[in-house]
Amino acid sequence: KMEGSDGVYGAAPDGTLFGRKGRSIVTSGDAGASWQTAAEAPGDINDIAFDHARNRFYVASGERLHAWENNAWRVLETPNNQYGSPRVSTVAVDPVMTDVVYVGGSNNIFTNGASIARSRDAG
């Protein structure tokens, strides 16, 4: 059992793991033996992605997409569903072309034309 993390979401090219512990983004440079807090998220964390080229975390939280960079959070605009609401629950960064960021949202109760979106300019 890894005490410092609730879940591992991925790894950077240098092998650094990233995950979460409650509302914190945590990282480990020793294969999960120890964890350090990188940032406190603005809400519950649904998903995390890491852009290793920009040293930026993307977090799906509160049905919005947030970016952590230079010790500050910002909300990134995403397409709204037909009811005018963003519904972000998952995020991924292309590991080679890091300008490409994918987000997804729920499409469970009603048809949603904004279930998946792609940015080609890093958000």
N, C-alpha and C positions, 0 to 999 in steps of 0.2 A: 504494500500500500504506500502511495506517495502522500505524505502528510500535508504538503504545502499547496496542493492543487486539487480542485474538484474534477478537472478534466483537461486533457491536452487537445488543443485544436490544430496544431501543426508545428513545423520546424523551419527555421531560417536556413539558408544554404550553409552556414557555418556550424549547423547542428544545434543551435540554441532552440530549446522547446519553448512554446508559448501556450498558455492556458488561462484558466480562471480559478479564482478562489473567492466564492461569493460574488461580490461586485468588483473585485479587483482583477486586473490583467496581471498575470504572473509569468516570469521567465525562469528558465533553468539552463545553465551552461554545463551541467554535469549529469546529463541523462536522467534528471528527475530526482537526484539525491537531495538537492536543496532548491528552494524557490525564492525569488526576490519579487517584490511588488514593483511593477512598471508604472501602473496608473490605477486610479480609482475610477470606475466607469460611472456615467451619469445615471445609471439605472441597472435593472437586471440584465445580464448578458445572455443573449440568445445564441450569438455566434461571434467569432473573432477571426480576422484574417490579418496577415502581416505583409507589408510592402517592404522588402529588404532593401530596395534601391533608395527609398526615401526615409527609411527608418520610421514608418508610419503604421499604426494599428488602425484597423477599421473594426467597428463594433456594431452589431445589430442589437439595438436596445430600445425598448419602448416603441416598437414598430417604426423606428427611424434609423438612419445610417449616420453614425458618428465617426469622426476621425480624430485620433490622438497623435499630435505631432508638435514638437518644440514645447512640450509641457503644457499644452492647451488642447481643449476639446472644441470641435466645431461640428455643427450639424450639416450634412450634405443633402442637398435636394435630390429627391428621387421622384419618379413618376407616381401620380396618384391613381387610385382605382376609380371606377365609375361613380363612386360616392364622394370623391374629392379627398380621400384620405391616403396617406402613405401606409404601406403594409410591409415593412422590411423585417424579415426574420432570419435571413441567412446572407452571408457575404463571402466572396472568394476573390483573390487576386491572382491573375495569371503569373505563374512563377518565372516566365521568361520575358514576356512583354508586360511589365508591371504597370504600364499606363492603362491596361485593361482590368476593370473591376466589375464583377458581376454581383447583383443583388437579387434576392428572391423574396416573395411574400406569400402569404396564405392565399389559397384558391380553393378553400374547402366548402364554403356554404353557397357561394354564388360565383358566377363566372366573373373573372377579373382580368381585364385586358392589360394589367400592369403586373402580372405575376412574376415575370423575370425581366430584368433590365441590365444593360451593359453600358459602362462608361469607357470611352477610349482616351480620356485625358486624366486618369487617376482620380476620378471622382468629381 
